[in-house]
């Protein structure tokens, strides 16, 4: 199985980046702009101090080197100069980053050393470390709040999940093309929390939360440039999660029919498109009958409007 040591070299970096970005990456590396290089659990991470501070991650997926950078080019999934600089910094590192090389007299401290250090600490020290970090990282803070909310003695605190959805989805101004990925990651973190909530048996609550999230997106999308589809991927996940929650839960078929019709017809972005085809088995005979009645009533209302307008001109 390929490892970083067997595939990550300058030729590979040049092939991924092209000559132009490779040379710029060499310049960044030579100027010492790569900071906080670390490797753990099959992933290399570092910060690169360019125009701004960008975060780079490199990891292996089978035979392929995968990468991510928070710079504008990275948003387009291009192997940028920052990725090159991090790759070069890793290649230049002594063991244990490169275990195939001869070890120096004093090896560098690694994330494995950090793991062992943490394993020796008292629980209270670790709790304070996590809480202090959570107060500086809103995404992590929301994750911890949701985990705690799902484990309340009297049952899951659904309002915490509802608040996390609102915090993640409602934009703080216009989300441009370059911010859309981070925005989607924030929402994805909350969706993951809903997945955990479903696994814990709160299917009916997850149904409601998914519908509330999609309703929030109806407004939020007006302030998002999702040209690359990062946010669309998350909304697709929400709709899939809604379906699975309906499978596991006990939604009233008549009520579900009304909600699905409204969610589809009132959507300006195609959410729950052709929901009747996907949910027909879950709606059952009674739910399908109700859905048909809703459609007929809606159609007749349009017919009545048409007749009224025609009479005006007769």
N, C-alpha and C positions, 0 to 999 in steps of 0.2 A: 504493500500500500504506500502511495507517495507520501512524503513528508516535506516540510518546508526545506529541509536540508538537501533533499534530492531534486527539487524543481526550482527553488528560488535562487536565481543568479542574475547577473547583469544582463545577459543575453535575453533572458525571459522577461525582465523588466522593460528592456528596450522594445521587444516584440509587442508587449501589451500597450505601451505608451506611445510608441512611435518616436522618431529621432528628436522631434521638437520638444515634446514634454519630458522625454528622458533627460535631455541636456539641462532643462530647467530644474528637474529633480536632483540631478547631480550638483547643480549650483546650490540648491537649498540644503542638501546634505553637507556639502563642503563648508557652508557658512554656519553649520551647527544649529539649524533651525528645528531639528527634530528633538522633542522633549518627551519625557515620561514613557519611554519605550518599555513595553512589557509583553510577555507571552504567557498565556495560561489556557488550559483546556482547549487546545487546538486553535487558538486565535492570537494574533499579534495586534496590539493597539499602541497608538502614540498620538501625541499632539504635535502639529506642525505650525510654527509661528510665521505665517506669511502676512498678507494684508490684514488678515484677522487670524485668530487661533482656530485651526480646523482639526477635527478628530478623524483619524484614519483607523480602519480595521481591515485586516487581511486574514482570510481563513481558507481552508481547503474543503472543496466539495467533490469527493472522488478524485479525479485526476486534474481538476480545474482549480485555479487560484481565484477565489472570490474576493471582492474588495468593496469598500465603501468609504467615501470621504464626504464631509459636510460642506465642502466648497461648492460653488455654482456648477463646475464641471462634474463634480461627484454626484450632484443631484441628477445629472443627465446620464449617470452610470458610466462615465468615462474614466479610464485609468489615468489619473491626473499626475501632475508633478509632485503633489504631496504624497501620493501612494508610492511613487518612485523613491522619494526621499526616505520614506519609512522602510521600504524594502532594502535600500542601500544601508541604512542604519542597522537593520537586523543582520545583514550579511557581515557587517563590520564588527558586530558584537562578538566578544569571546564566549566560550562555553559558560553557562549551560544552554545559551540560546542555540549554539551550534554544537550539538553533542558529538558530531563526527570529527571535530577537531581535537587536538591535544589540549587538555585542560591546563590553565595557568596555575601558578602557585596559590592564588587566592581567587576563587570564582566569585562572580557577581551575585548579589542577592536577587532572587527570582520571586515570582508570584507563588511558587510552591513553598518557598520559605515563609511568605506572608501567611499562607494557609496554615502552616504548622505553628506559626506564632499565634494566630488567632485561636487555634485549638488549645493553646495553653492558658488562655485568658479566662478570668472569672466571667460568669454569665452577666453580671451587672455591668462589667466593662464593655462587653459586646453590645448589650442593650443600649447603653449610652452612646456608643459609637454609631450604631444604626440610627438612633433617633436624631443625633446631631447632624448626620449626613442627610437624613430625610428632610430636615428643616431647610436645607439648602437646595434640595432637588425636588421640585413639585411633582414630577412624574413618579418618582420613587415614593414620595409621601402619599400620593393617591393610591398607589399599589398597596402600601401598608394599611392604609385606612380601610380599603376594601377587604383585605384579608382579615382584619380585626372585625369588621362589620359582619362578615359571613360566619364568624365563630362566636357571636354574642350568646350568652347562656339562654336568653329568652327567645332566641331565633334570630335569623339574619336581619340586620338593620338595612332595609331596602332603601331608605332615604339617603343613606351614604352613597350607595351606588348611583342613585338619581342625581345627587349633587356632583359626583365625579363625572358623570356624563355631561352635565351642563358646563362644568369647568373646562372639559376637554373640547367640546363641540362648539360652543358659542365663541366666535372669533373676537379677538381684542383689536379690531381694525381689519384692514384688508390683508389677506394671506396671499402673498405673491407666489410666483412659480418656485422661487428658491426656498421659501418657508413651508411650502405645502408638505414636504416630506416629514419634517419635524412635527408639524401639526398632525399629520396622519399617524405618526408614531405615538403621539400622546393619546389619540383616540383609540388606537390599537391596544394600548396598555389597559384601557378601561374595558374594551371588548373582551380581552383576556380574562379580566375579573368577572365578567358576565358568564364566560365559559365555565369558570370555576364554580360560580353560583348555580349554574345548571347541573353540574356534576354533583352538587350537594343536595339536589332534590327540590330546588326552588323554580321549577319550570314555569309555573303560572306567573310568577313575578318577572322572570326573564322575558316572557312574552310582552308584558306591559312595558318593560324597560326598553326593549328593542323598538317597539312602536314609538315610544317617546323620543328615542334617539333619532329615528328616521324623520320624525316631525321636526326636530331641531335642525336637522340637515337641510330641510326644505328652505329654511331661512338662511342658514349658514352658507350654503353653496353660492348665494349671491355675492359673498365676500371672499371667495376662494378661486384662485387660478389653479385648477387641477389638470393642466394640460397633459401632464405625464401619467395621470390616473392613480396616484398614490391614495387619494381620498376615496376614489371610486372603489378601489380594492377593499377598503375597510367597510364601506356601505354595503358591498356585496356580502361580506362576511356577516354583517348584522342581519341581513335578510335571510341568509342561510341559518344563522343561529335562531332566528325567529321560528323558522320552519321546524327545526329540531326541538325547540322548546314546545311547540304545539304538539309534536309527536309524543313527547314525554309527559306533557301536562294534560289538563282536563278542561280545555276551553269550551264554553258553550257553543255549539255549532251555529246557532242563529246569530249570536253576538259576534262570533268570528266572521261570519259572512258579511255582516254590516261593516265591520272594521276593515276587512280586506278590500271591500268595494271602495270605501272612503279613502283608504291609503293609496290605492291605485289611481282612482279618478282625480283626486285632489293633488297628486304629485306633479310637480313641474319638471321633474328630472327622471321620470320613468321608474321610480321605486315601485316594487311589487307589480311590475308589468306582467300581465297574463297570470295573475295570482290564482285565478280559478283553475287553471290547468295544473298547477303545481299542488294546490291544496285540495283537489277534488276528493281524494281518498280520506283526508282528515275531516272534511266537511260532512261527508256521508250524505245519505239521501235527504235528511231533513235540512242540513245546511245548504245543500245545492238548491233545494226548493226555495229556501229563503233568498238565496243569491239571485235566482231567476226572478223572483217577485220584485226584488230591489231594482234589477235591470229594467224590468217591464215598467215599473212605476216611474223610473227616471226617463225612459223613452217616451212614455205617455205625457210627461210634463213638458217635454220638448215639442211634442205634437200639439199640445194645447196652446203653447206659446205661438207656434207657427200659424195655427188657425186664427188666433186673436189678431196677429199682425196682418193676416190676409184680409180679415173683415174691415180693417181700418181703411183699406184702399178700394173697397167695393162700394 
